Amino acid sequence: MKIETDKQGRRIYKFSHSVAQGGYVYAHKAQSLISDKEGLRSMLNAISQEFGLIDATIKVYDNIFFFFFMFKPSLVPQKLIDSIQDKIDDFAKWEQEYLFTGVYDLQEKHVREYLRNKGYDYDRG
């Protein structure tokens, strides 16, 4: 895999059989305060390593977390989602619904803008 930057400054991920741009975000809101933010961050880092996620950024707030990443085309997204959901129960009581969607770019300036648009401060997560 090779990472390049296009003329607009966005990252391009070149895999052996495909090219991708942008990335993904998994966000999940808790019904209560997250009891151990550093523990949750550590667990998400471990998942990132386990699945070989690329350009992962983790932001944990009082009652929500955002997990930004790119993954290899061979990864089945549902396996990643299931792994996250199986391991987050110890940190809070979670809402039933979660967000898994694409994002424009995974570079810090774009993640900052995404979080600002959602009402969160990048530096506080």
C-alpha positions in Angstrom: 0.0 0.0 0.0 1.2 3.5 -0.8 -0.1 6.8 0.4 0.1 9.9 -1.9 -1.4 13.4 -1.8 -3.4 14.7 -4.7 -3.4 18.3 -6.1 -6.1 19.3 -3.6 -4.0 18.1 -0.7 -6.1 15.0 0.0 -4.6 11.6 0.8 -4.9 8.9 -1.8 -4.5 5.3 -0.6 -3.1 3.0 -3.4 -3.6 -0.7 -2.7 -2.5 -3.5 -5.0 -5.9 -3.7 -6.8 -7.6 -0.4 -5.9 -7.3 3.2 -5.0 -9.3 5.0 -2.2 -9.6 8.5 -1.0 -11.1 9.8 2.3 -11.7 7.4 5.1 -14.3 6.3 7.7 -15.5 7.3 11.1 -17.2 5.2 13.7 -18.9 7.2 16.4 -20.9 5.9 19.4 -22.7 8.0 22.0 -23.1 6.8 25.6 -26.2 7.1 27.8 -23.9 7.9 30.7 -20.4 9.3 31.2 -17.6 7.2 29.8 -16.0 5.8 32.9 -12.4 5.3 31.7 -11.5 7.5 28.7 -7.9 6.4 28.6 -8.9 2.7 28.8 -11.4 3.2 25.9 -8.7 5.0 23.9 -6.2 2.1 24.6 -8.8 -0.5 23.6 -9.5 1.3 20.3 -5.8 1.5 19.6 -5.5 -2.2 20.1 -8.4 -2.8 17.6 -6.6 -0.5 15.2 -3.5 -2.6 15.5 -5.4 -5.9 15.3 -7.2 -4.9 12.1 -4.3 -3.0 10.5 -6.2 0.2 10.3 -4.4 3.1 8.5 -4.2 6.8 9.7 -6.3 6.1 12.8 -7.4 9.0 15.0 -9.3 8.5 18.3 -11.2 11.2 20.1 -12.9 10.5 23.4 -15.2 13.0 25.0 -17.4 12.8 28.1 -20.2 10.7 26.5 -19.2 10.0 22.9 -16.2 8.8 21.0 -15.1 9.3 17.4 -12.8 6.7 15.7 -11.4 7.8 12.3 -9.5 5.4 10.1 -8.9 3.9 6.6 -8.8 0.1 6.2 -7.6 -2.3 3.5 -10.1 -3.4 0.9 -10.0 -7.0 2.2 -11.4 -6.0 5.6 -15.1 -6.7 6.2 -16.4 -3.6 7.9 -19.0 -5.5 9.9 -16.2 -7.5 11.6 -14.6 -4.3 12.7 -17.9 -2.9 14.0 -18.7 -6.1 15.8 -15.3 -6.1 17.5 -15.7 -2.5 18.6 -19.2 -3.1 20.0 -18.1 -6.3 21.8 -15.4 -4.5 23.7 -16.9 -1.1 24.6 -19.5 -2.3 27.2 -17.1 -2.0 30.1 -16.7 1.8 29.5 -20.3 3.0 29.6 -23.9 2.2 28.8 -24.2 2.8 25.1 -27.0 4.0 22.8 -28.4 1.4 20.5 -27.6 3.5 17.4 -24.1 4.3 16.2 -22.6 6.1 13.2 -20.4 4.4 10.6 -19.8 6.6 7.6 -17.3 7.9 5.1 -15.3 11.2 5.7 -13.7 13.6 3.3 -10.1 13.1 4.5 -8.2 11.7 7.6 -5.6 14.5 7.9 -5.8 16.5 11.1 -7.2 19.7 9.5 -10.1 17.7 8.1 -10.8 15.8 11.3 -10.7 19.1 13.2 -13.3 20.6 10.9 -15.5 17.5 11.1 -15.5 17.6 14.9 -16.0 21.3 15.0 -19.1 20.9 12.7 -20.4 18.3 15.2 -19.8 20.7 18.1 -16.6 19.1 19.5 -13.1 20.6 20.1 -10.4 18.4 18.6 -7.9 19.3 21.3 -10.2 18.2 24.2 -10.8 14.7 22.9 
